[in-house]
Amino acid sequence: MKKILPFLFLAFVSLFIFSCDNKDDSDSDTYSRMRDITGSFTNGNGYAFTQGIDINQTDVVLVYRAAGNAWQQIPKSVYLPNSGTLPTNRVFDYNFVFDSQNVQIRIDDQNFDLGTQMTPAETASYLNNQRFRLVLVPAQASKNASSVDYSDYNAVVKYYNLDETKVKNTKVN
């Protein structure tokens, strides 16, 4: 009996050592990644374009629009300035939806006709050759993820240790 007692004690202690292992801070089957897509919003594509991308059901999809030298998170409302004979208070939204295979970026809730009630400069700035960055991050992040400001692209890149030099680029339309 005295010979079995140390083995039972060792088994009992081992049970607690492995059950207290706290290495579950991140989602082991999901990793952070990014992809750029560039496309134009036209009447022909219904002011939307879709990018096929494998999205695990546990991923969170963040979408940012290139705005000069910065990235702005969408959904985002755009308020166009009053311009001569064009309607006043022109507003539209950049928005996106996704499922497990695709991300669709689109323009929603416009209160005017995008095809006829925008100046050529506005069309060039807001509809043509728009670049978006898709950022897929684990849904189950570490304990400090709640402190990340997801509207701040640079904070997301830093927190998830994303390498911007490895971003894949895709042109749609």
C-alpha positions as CSV (number, residue, x, y, z in Angstrom):
1,M,0.0,0.0,0.0
2,K,2.9,2.4,0.8
3,K,4.3,1.8,-2.7
4,I,1.0,2.8,-4.4
5,L,0.4,5.9,-2.3
6,P,3.1,8.1,-4.0
7,F,1.8,7.2,-7.4
8,L,-1.8,8.2,-6.4
9,F,-0.5,11.4,-4.9
10,L,1.5,12.2,-8.1
11,A,-1.6,11.5,-10.3
12,F,-3.8,13.7,-8.1
13,V,-1.3,16.6,-8.2
14,S,-0.9,16.2,-12.0
15,L,-4.6,16.6,-12.5
16,F,-4.5,20.0,-10.8
17,I,-1.4,21.2,-12.6
18,F,-2.9,20.5,-16.1
19,S,-6.4,21.7,-15.2
20,C,-4.9,25.1,-14.1
21,D,-3.1,25.6,-17.4
22,N,-4.0,29.1,-18.5
23,K,-2.8,29.0,-22.1
24,D,-6.3,29.6,-23.6
25,D,-5.9,33.3,-24.1
26,S,-6.3,33.2,-27.8
27,D,-8.3,31.3,-30.4
28,S,-6.0,28.5,-31.6
29,D,-7.7,27.9,-34.9
30,T,-7.9,31.5,-36.0
31,Y,-5.1,33.9,-36.8
32,S,-5.1,37.5,-37.7
33,R,-4.8,38.5,-41.4
34,M,-5.4,41.3,-43.8
35,R,-6.3,41.8,-47.5
36,D,-6.7,44.9,-49.6
37,I,-9.4,45.2,-52.2
38,T,-9.9,48.0,-54.7
39,G,-13.0,48.6,-56.7
40,S,-15.4,51.2,-58.0
41,F,-19.0,51.7,-57.0
42,T,-21.2,52.1,-60.1
43,N,-24.9,51.8,-61.0
44,G,-23.9,48.7,-63.0
45,N,-22.7,46.8,-59.9
46,G,-25.5,48.2,-57.7
47,Y,-22.9,50.3,-55.8
48,A,-21.5,47.2,-54.2
49,F,-18.7,44.7,-54.8
50,T,-17.9,41.4,-53.2
51,Q,-14.6,39.8,-52.3
52,G,-14.4,36.0,-51.7
53,I,-12.4,35.2,-48.6
54,D,-12.4,32.3,-46.3
55,I,-13.8,33.5,-43.0
56,N,-13.9,31.1,-40.1
57,Q,-17.1,31.3,-38.1
58,T,-15.1,32.6,-35.1
59,D,-13.5,35.5,-37.0
60,V,-14.4,39.2,-36.6
61,V,-14.3,41.2,-39.8
62,L,-13.1,44.8,-39.6
63,V,-13.2,46.9,-42.7
64,Y,-11.3,50.2,-43.2
65,R,-11.4,52.6,-46.1
66,A,-8.2,54.4,-47.3
67,A,-8.8,58.1,-46.8
68,G,-5.6,59.9,-47.8
69,N,-2.8,58.6,-45.7
70,A,-5.1,57.2,-43.0
71,W,-7.6,54.4,-42.6
72,Q,-11.2,55.0,-41.5
73,Q,-13.3,52.2,-40.2
74,I,-16.6,51.5,-41.9
75,P,-19.6,51.7,-41.6
76,K,-19.0,55.4,-42.2
77,S,-21.4,58.2,-43.2
78,V,-20.2,60.6,-45.8
79,Y,-21.7,64.1,-45.8
80,L,-21.1,65.9,-49.1
81,P,-20.9,69.7,-49.2
82,N,-23.6,71.7,-50.9
83,S,-22.7,72.4,-54.5
84,G,-24.6,74.8,-56.7
85,T,-27.6,73.2,-58.3
86,L,-27.2,69.8,-56.6
87,P,-29.5,68.8,-53.8
88,T,-28.5,69.9,-50.3
89,N,-27.7,67.6,-47.4
90,R,-26.4,64.8,-49.5
91,V,-25.4,61.8,-47.4
92,F,-24.5,58.2,-48.1
93,D,-23.0,55.3,-46.0
94,Y,-20.1,53.0,-46.7
95,N,-21.2,49.7,-45.2
96,F,-20.3,46.0,-45.4
97,V,-21.8,42.6,-44.7
98,F,-20.1,39.2,-44.6
99,D,-20.7,35.5,-44.4
100,S,-18.3,32.6,-44.1
101,Q,-17.2,32.9,-47.7
102,N,-17.5,36.6,-48.8
103,V,-17.3,40.2,-47.7
104,Q,-19.6,42.6,-49.6
105,I,-18.7,46.3,-49.4
106,R,-21.5,48.6,-50.5
107,I,-23.0,52.0,-50.4
108,D,-26.3,52.2,-48.4
109,D,-28.8,54.8,-47.4
110,Q,-28.0,57.4,-50.0
111,N,-30.6,60.2,-50.0
112,F,-29.8,61.3,-53.6
113,D,-29.0,59.7,-56.9
114,L,-25.3,58.8,-56.8
115,G,-25.1,58.5,-60.6
116,T,-26.4,61.9,-61.5
117,Q,-26.2,64.1,-58.4
118,M,-22.5,64.0,-57.7
119,T,-19.8,66.3,-59.2
120,P,-17.0,64.5,-61.2
121,A,-14.6,65.3,-58.4
122,E,-16.9,63.7,-55.8
123,T,-17.3,60.6,-58.0
124,A,-13.5,60.4,-58.3
125,S,-13.0,60.8,-54.5
126,Y,-15.8,58.7,-53.2
127,L,-16.8,56.1,-55.8
128,N,-13.9,55.3,-58.2
129,N,-11.0,53.1,-57.3
130,Q,-11.8,52.9,-53.6
131,R,-9.3,50.9,-51.5
132,F,-10.5,48.9,-48.5
133,R,-8.6,46.8,-46.1
134,L,-10.2,43.7,-44.6
135,V,-8.8,42.8,-41.3
136,L,-9.8,39.4,-39.8
137,V,-9.0,38.9,-36.2
138,P,-10.0,36.2,-33.7
139,A,-13.3,36.5,-32.1
140,Q,-11.9,35.1,-28.9
141,A,-9.0,37.5,-28.2
142,S,-6.8,37.7,-25.2
143,K,-7.8,39.2,-21.9
144,N,-6.6,42.7,-23.0
145,A,-8.6,42.9,-26.2
146,S,-11.3,45.0,-24.7
147,S,-8.8,47.8,-24.4
148,V,-8.2,47.9,-28.1
149,D,-9.9,50.8,-30.0
150,Y,-11.0,49.0,-33.2
151,S,-11.8,52.3,-34.8
152,D,-8.0,53.0,-34.7
153,Y,-6.5,51.0,-37.4
154,N,-2.9,51.4,-36.1
155,A,-4.0,50.2,-32.6
156,V,-5.5,47.0,-34.2
157,V,-2.3,46.4,-36.3
158,K,-0.1,46.8,-33.2
159,Y,-2.3,44.7,-30.8
160,Y,-2.6,41.8,-33.2
161,N,1.0,42.1,-34.5
162,L,-0.1,42.3,-38.1
163,D,2.5,42.6,-40.8
164,E,1.4,45.3,-43.4
165,T,4.1,44.2,-45.8
166,K,2.3,40.9,-46.4
167,V,-1.1,42.3,-47.3
168,K,-2.6,40.7,-50.4
169,N,-4.1,43.0,-53.0
170,T,-7.2,42.3,-55.1
171,K,-8.8,44.5,-57.8
172,V,-12.6,43.9,-58.3
173,N,-14.9,45.0,-61.1
